Amino acid sequence: MKKILLLLGVVLLAAVSVVSLSAQEIAGSWQGTLPLGKGLRVVAKITNGDGTAVKVVLYSIDQGAQPIPASTASFSGGTLKMEIVALSALYEGKMSADGGTITGTFTQGGNPVALVLTKATKETAWVIPEPPVQLPPMAADADPSLEVATIKPGVPGAQGKNYGVQGRTMRLRNFSLADMLMFAYGMQLKQFVGLPSWAESDKFDVSGRIDIEGRPNDKQIRLMVRKLMTERFALKFTREKRELSVFAIRVAKDGPKLTATTAKATDGSGAGFRPGMKGGLNYIGRNMTVTEIGDALQEVLLDRPVANQTEIEGRYDISVTFTPDDSMAGGMLSKLPPPPDGAEAPPSLFVAMPATLGLKLEATKAPVDVLVISHVEKPSEN
């Protein structure tokens, strides 16, 4: 399905076209360090384009070298401005009189930090690393398993959870059995009946070797977690339909406003939530069905399941910015940065979705899948 993540960190990789009144002054390689963590080194390669346009490619050389397109940018009157929607980020800087530096501010999710870019010479230019080599995607019909898996107690006091695949190794960090169930089946906790108390309280770190070559998609990762629970937690259940309080996705009065995906047929789907550039939260999704759009909302934000009651088919790329309320994500979003001075706060999710996607969320009751647990054990020995 999707990778769900709340992206609050900085990943600086972008390729943007910039309107320039003085392209020759800004063309070249620029570099600077963001004061985040131990420091993140940024390289901006700027070249002339057609007419007055220039092209800017940013690299966060301490984090990799894959560019992410940004939306708009300009260079006028000695001021460079960039808006990087994919990162919920803005940059604005003023070029010095001698053309050697650009002193400005990089703002992501409403948090501004200083970023001074210095024009590099052949002798001073930082080396941009080669991007990591990715495995080719696993066949779409492949049925992978973890041929060897190690399950250990999670680190006491660890915050958050994450998962990922590197090479042929899949890892889950700080997952409870309940977390695994919700992730693997795309359901909320209330849709699992009969879980013991330890299924929520006990956390685990999992590392396993995938038995098939290639990069698994999100659906295949979830399938491997399902198999892991069956084999190592002796999980058994029956599936039922029960009527629960849900949010139904329906077509808004003006009709759908969805943008067909630009992803390839072999690409997986993905979704993320990050602070908006001008306040609120930005929900971005790529190569998603309407059902998957709702699944991401119920997994990360909403306090009840989401049922797709449209008949819309196809896959879409989405971006919705909204102000979350206190009920969303267990109240963990109350510390989002406020809108910049003079900016109006984004609307609620229930207003933003119809306006942006032509889809509405309505509270109702509907039959949804429920898993009734008949047997489960703590994980078997490694």
VOGU-3710 file (C-alpha; in Angstrom, 3 decimals, decimal comma):
1> mkkillllgv> 0,000/0,000/0,000  1,846/3,105/1,187  4,627/4,203/3,343  3,198/6,359/6,084  5,436/8,664/7,722  5,347/12,069/9,531  8,324/13,774/7,847  9,493/16,507/10,252  13,223/16,247/9,405  15,129/18,090/6,627
11> vllaavsvvs> 15,931/16,361/3,357  17,407/18,945/0,948  17,342/17,691/-2,600  15,690/19,770/-5,360  15,729/20,746/-9,006  13,966/24,002/-9,794  13,727/26,552/-12,564  14,508/30,085/-11,502  13,546/33,321/-13,265  16,665/35,505/-13,223
21> lsaqeiagsw> 17,195/39,139/-14,176  20,954/38,606/-14,020  21,658/34,976/-14,743  25,410/35,406/-15,139  25,739/36,773/-11,593  24,181/33,709/-9,982  25,346/30,929/-12,339  27,855/28,609/-10,688  28,232/26,290/-7,719  27,174/27,548/-4,283
31> qgtlplgkgl> 27,569/25,822/-0,941  26,679/26,331/2,705  25,874/24,504/5,945  22,494/24,331/7,652  22,816/24,516/11,463  20,847/21,318/12,058  22,243/18,465/14,131  25,977/18,330/13,474  25,433/20,479/10,391  24,041/19,595/6,965
41> rvvakitngd> 26,167/20,645/4,000  24,220/21,929/1,016  25,480/22,402/-2,537  23,470/24,423/-5,064  24,553/24,096/-8,693  23,037/26,928/-10,742  23,217/27,049/-14,536  21,664/29,220/-17,220  18,519/27,983/-18,910  16,384/29,267/-21,767
51> gtavkvvlys> 15,996/33,018/-21,902  16,117/34,469/-18,397  15,588/31,126/-16,670  18,265/29,338/-14,717  18,293/25,843/-13,276  19,120/25,178/-9,626  19,967/21,705/-8,316  20,349/21,362/-4,549  22,223/18,493/-2,907  22,283/17,664/0,787
61> idqgaqpipa> 25,630/15,914/0,529  25,470/14,473/4,045  22,128/12,803/3,305  22,438/11,506/-0,262  22,220/12,863/-3,783  18,718/12,211/-5,138  17,114/15,483/-6,355  13,508/16,344/-5,532  11,753/18,851/-7,842  10,587/22,086/-6,240
71> stasfsggtl> 7,724/24,225/-7,422  8,820/27,833/-7,989  11,828/30,086/-7,530  13,084/33,481/-8,695  16,209/35,631/-8,758  15,423/39,315/-9,006  17,137/42,436/-7,755  19,844/40,318/-6,170  17,345/38,249/-4,146  17,038/34,494/-4,615
81> kmeivalsal> 13,715/32,923/-3,597  12,809/29,244/-3,771  9,679/27,330/-2,804  10,171/23,570/-2,455  6,714/22,074/-2,011  7,948/18,483/-1,713  9,896/19,507/1,396  7,426/22,087/2,703  10,371/24,471/2,495  11,191/28,040/1,461
91> yegkmsadgg> 14,491/29,811/0,898  15,116/33,524/0,496  18,559/35,095/0,366  20,237/38,331/-0,707  23,381/38,306/-2,847  26,321/40,351/-1,571  27,621/43,336/-3,540  30,663/41,373/-4,717  28,514/38,419/-5,844  30,387/36,006/-3,585
101> titgtftqgg> 27,706/35,066/-1,049  23,947/34,744/-0,691  22,819/35,348/2,891  19,356/34,060/3,643  16,908/31,932/5,575  15,761/28,365/4,923  12,317/27,691/6,397  10,790/24,227/6,658  7,449/23,686/8,328  7,513/27,215/9,729
111> npvalvltka> 10,941/26,752/11,372  13,487/29,255/9,987  17,250/28,647/10,071  20,068/30,684/8,569  21,686/29,454/5,360  24,576/31,384/3,811  25,613/30,135/0,377  29,160/30,893/-0,783  30,176/30,740/-4,430  32,599/27,835/-4,775
121> tketawvipe> 35,761/27,683/-6,826  37,341/24,605/-8,372  39,630/24,395/-5,354  36,982/24,941/-2,645  34,023/23,034/-4,132  32,698/20,181/-2,003  32,505/16,742/-3,582  28,954/15,590/-4,299  28,665/11,852/-3,561  27,253/9,428/-6,067
131> ppvqlppmaa> 23,621/8,555/-5,281  23,150/5,137/-3,662  22,501/2,291/-6,064  18,961/0,957/-5,723  17,977/-2,635/-6,282  15,600/-3,184/-9,195  11,992/-3,586/-8,063  10,775/-7,025/-7,113  8,309/-8,557/-9,562  4,816/-7,258/-8,820
141> dadpslevat> 3,493/-10,808/-8,383  6,389/-11,931/-6,159  5,437/-13,459/-2,797  8,402/-12,710/-0,497  9,005/-14,040/3,003  11,618/-13,534/5,699  13,770/-16,655/5,519  15,582/-15,669/8,733  14,148/-13,210/11,269  15,468/-11,994/14,622
151> ikpgvpgaqg> 12,988/-10,513/17,120  14,354/-8,667/20,148  12,717/-6,521/22,849  12,623/-2,864/21,879  14,934/-0,332/23,514  13,283/0,880/26,764  12,058/4,446/26,459  12,479/4,562/22,677  10,132/7,028/21,008  8,266/6,509/17,743
161> knygvqgrtm> 8,602/3,591/15,371  9,825/3,049/11,818  10,459/0,390/9,230  12,586/0,056/6,131  14,385/-2,194/3,676  18,096/-2,020/2,900  19,360/-4,504/0,360  17,786/-7,822/1,334  17,275/-6,858/4,998  13,926/-5,656/6,344
171> rlrnfsladm> 13,739/-3,963/9,743  10,974/-2,888/12,099  11,960/-0,683/15,032  9,937/-0,306/18,234  6,812/-2,093/16,933  4,296/-3,735/19,244  2,250/-6,652/17,941  -0,693/-4,238/17,695  1,476/-1,904/15,590  2,379/-4,812/13,308
181> lmfaygmqlk> -1,278/-5,753/12,904  -2,357/-2,197/12,102  0,525/-1,800/9,638  0,178/-5,195/7,956  -3,614/-5,070/7,541  -4,153/-1,311/7,220  -6,681/-1,240/10,056  -7,192/0,641/13,303  -6,746/-0,901/16,732  -10,514/-1,008/17,306
191> qfvglpswae> -10,772/-3,398/14,337  -8,844/-6,110/16,222  -10,895/-7,996/18,809  -9,420/-10,214/21,531  -5,831/-8,952/21,740  -4,002/-9,558/25,052  -2,698/-6,500/26,913  0,953/-7,244/26,086  0,138/-6,903/22,371  0,032/-3,142/22,895
201> sdkfdvsgri> 2,594/-2,665/25,666  5,500/-4,895/24,565  7,730/-3,366/21,878  9,985/-5,300/19,512  12,839/-4,703/17,082  12,755/-7,044/14,081  15,452/-7,760/11,497  14,946/-10,307/8,746  16,530/-11,476/5,497  14,214/-11,399/2,477
211> diegrpndkq> 14,211/-14,627/0,484  13,764/-13,019/-2,967  16,069/-10,627/-4,837  14,796/-7,138/-5,642  13,242/-4,148/-3,891  9,822/-5,022/-2,413  6,942/-2,596/-2,754  4,904/-1,496/0,238  2,279/-4,195/-0,295  4,984/-6,879/-0,280
221> irlmvrklmt> 6,541/-5,475/2,908  3,180/-5,683/4,652  2,724/-9,231/3,378  6,046/-10,247/4,963  4,926/-8,774/8,298  1,705/-10,810/8,081  3,717/-13,995/7,551  6,055/-13,071/10,403  3,132/-12,765/12,831  1,724/-16,118/11,730
231> erfalkftre> 5,056/-17,928/12,041  6,605/-16,300/15,109  3,589/-15,081/17,108  1,350/-18,071/16,204  -1,358/-15,598/15,187  -4,773/-17,001/14,278  -7,952/-15,044/13,591  -11,242/-14,978/11,741  -12,419/-12,059/9,629  -15,889/-10,584/10,177
241> krelsvfair> -17,915/-7,562/9,095  -19,172/-5,358/11,915  -20,913/-2,003/11,850  -18,666/0,709/13,279  -18,491/4,482/13,302  -16,479/5,490/10,236  -15,609/8,405/8,020  -16,977/7,771/4,533  -15,140/9,209/1,523  -17,718/10,540/-0,929
251> vakdgpklta> -17,586/12,746/-4,015  -18,058/16,437/-3,162  -20,790/18,473/-4,853  -18,481/19,946/-7,512  -17,106/16,538/-8,491  -13,631/15,020/-8,120  -10,545/17,179/-8,697  -7,952/14,416/-8,726  -4,699/14,527/-10,716  -3,713/11,313/-12,493
261> ttakatdgsg> -0,384/9,996/-11,244  2,845/10,515/-13,149  4,310/7,362/-11,597  5,368/4,398/-13,693  3,356/1,205/-13,634  6,170/-0,489/-11,681  6,360/2,256/-9,030  4,863/1,704/-5,614  2,493/4,085/-3,862  3,515/6,322/-0,992
271> agfrpgmkgg> 2,122/8,932/1,371  3,561/11,339/3,905  2,533/14,041/6,357  4,764/17,018/7,097  4,419/20,579/8,390  3,050/22,920/5,732  5,190/25,778/4,445  2,607/28,306/5,621  1,300/26,473/8,668  -0,831/23,391/9,174
281> lnyigrnmtv> -0,017/19,912/7,897  0,662/18,880/4,296  -0,608/15,444/3,202  1,158/14,327/0,045  0,541/11,091/-1,809  1,869/9,514/-4,971  0,341/6,806/-7,129  -2,592/6,259/-4,751  -6,094/4,890/-5,212  -8,957/6,630/-3,404
291> teigdalqev> -9,065/3,706/-0,970  -5,363/4,186/-0,230  -5,913/7,922/0,305  -8,379/6,988/3,050  -6,155/4,233/4,444  -3,350/6,735/5,065  -5,734/9,050/6,896  -7,041/6,289/9,163  -3,569/4,920/9,915  -1,990/8,246/10,843
301> lldrpvanqt> -4,621/10,858/11,659  -8,234/9,905/12,183  -9,831/8,230/15,196  -12,070/5,901/13,202  -11,829/3,749/10,057  -12,247/5,341/6,624  -14,526/3,693/4,051  -14,266/4,523/0,349  -17,859/4,994/-0,848  -16,930/6,445/-4,237
311> eiegrydisv> -16,690/4,399/-7,402  -13,576/6,251/-8,571  -10,905/4,047/-10,122  -7,328/4,847/-11,094  -4,264/6,156/-9,268  -3,540/9,753/-8,353  -0,940/12,177/-6,971  -2,299/14,424/-4,217  -1,270/17,339/-2,014  -3,620/18,709/0,654
321> tftpddsmag> -2,667/21,287/3,299  -4,925/21,622/6,331  -4,987/22,533/10,012  -5,392/19,363/12,126  -7,616/19,366/15,194  -6,754/17,985/18,630  -8,404/14,625/17,931  -5,980/13,770/15,134  -2,890/11,575/15,596  -3,675/11,213/19,286
331> gmlsklpppp> -3,208/14,932/19,868  0,478/14,773/18,879  0,097/17,577/16,307  -0,659/20,352/18,785  2,932/21,638/18,569  2,999/22,255/14,825  4,614/25,608/13,970  2,108/28,483/13,609  1,560/30,144/10,221  4,152/32,807/9,282
341> dgaeappslf> 3,320/36,377/10,227  0,444/37,645/8,127  -0,443/34,197/6,746  -3,914/32,761/7,267  -4,094/29,304/8,839  -5,075/26,544/6,392  -8,653/25,210/6,633  -9,627/22,007/8,411  -9,202/18,655/6,672  -12,970/18,493/6,157
351> vampatlglk> -12,862/21,766/4,197  -9,508/21,263/2,459  -10,301/17,845/0,956  -13,414/18,962/-0,990  -11,666/22,154/-2,123  -8,460/20,421/-3,227  -9,471/16,871/-4,188  -13,221/17,126/-4,723  -13,679/14,435/-2,060  -15,436/14,844/1,279
361> leatkapvdv> -15,286/13,017/4,602  -18,603/12,379/6,329  -19,182/10,701/9,695  -21,511/7,715/9,467  -21,850/4,044/10,396  -20,889/1,305/7,973  -19,889/-2,372/7,967  -16,098/-2,741/8,034  -13,658/-5,617/8,367  -12,823/-6,777/11,892
371> lvishvekps> -10,241/-9,429/12,806  -11,288/-11,587/15,770  -8,130/-13,005/17,367  -8,504/-16,637/18,413  -4,849/-17,324/19,308  -1,600/-15,392/19,693  1,625/-15,945/21,646  4,692/-13,945/22,526  7,334/-14,427/19,817  9,114/-17,744/19,590
381> en> 12,859/-17,968/20,265  15,268/-16,761/17,590
//
